Amino acid sequence: MTFTVVTAIWLIVVQWVSSFFGGYLAGRLRPALGDVHRHEVTFRDTAAGFVAWAVAAVLIVGLVGSSAWSVGKTATQTAGSLGAGAIAHAASNPSDYMLDTLFRTSQPNTSSSSQDVKSEAGRILATAATGDVTPADHDYLVQMIAARTGISPEDAGKRLDQAIASEKDAVAKARHIADVTRKAVSSFALYTFFSMLVGALISCVSGAIGSRQRDAF
């Protein structure tokens, strides 16, 4: 929150000051027109200040837009990398998990390779990222862990519960980070919009001020 407020204040101050000097220089350096009505001269000098602001606005919008897109993309990738690894097993090919349940034996097959066991366990744990592990899957994983590691079923159950809790916590943190980042980007865009509107007014007024000082010398 502190970073957001400080950033907003910095953005507003820099935008307004730069708009003033940009409009002032545009009005001050524009050639004087002696044979034109004073109101027309003021209008043209004001328009010159506005054009100076518009050119700077195009650059600002391009820079802010690319930065916001990069931040949003990074947040999405962060959320995906923490939780999507497990989700991908179930979401990309859900038939694998269904086939595991169809041909699941009453006792885990201890002769299976370590890679096959980990892959099957990963597909089961993928359900924890999107919902809850069913009691049947939970019991099967407990038996699998106990058979492969040699620990007691009670310790295997504790280890499994801890792994499921850690997975859900990682997914929750990823979603929270992504949500906070999206809100920060939205607030930054809102601050930029109102700051640039006021900057346009300042640039127009400073253009007229610059023209008056030009004509005074």
Secondary structure, 3 states (H helix, E strand, C coil): CHHHHHHHHHHHHHHHHHHHHHHHHHHHHCCCCCCCCHHHHHHHHHHHHHHHHHHHHHHHHHHHHHHHHHHHHHHHHHHHHHHHHHHHHHHHCHHHHHHHHHCCCCCCCCCCCHHHHHHHHHHHHHHHHHCCCCHHHHHHHHHHHHHHHCCCHHHHHHHHHHHHHHHHHHHHHHHHHHHHHHHHHHHHHHHHHHHHHHHHHHHHHHHHHHHHHHHHC
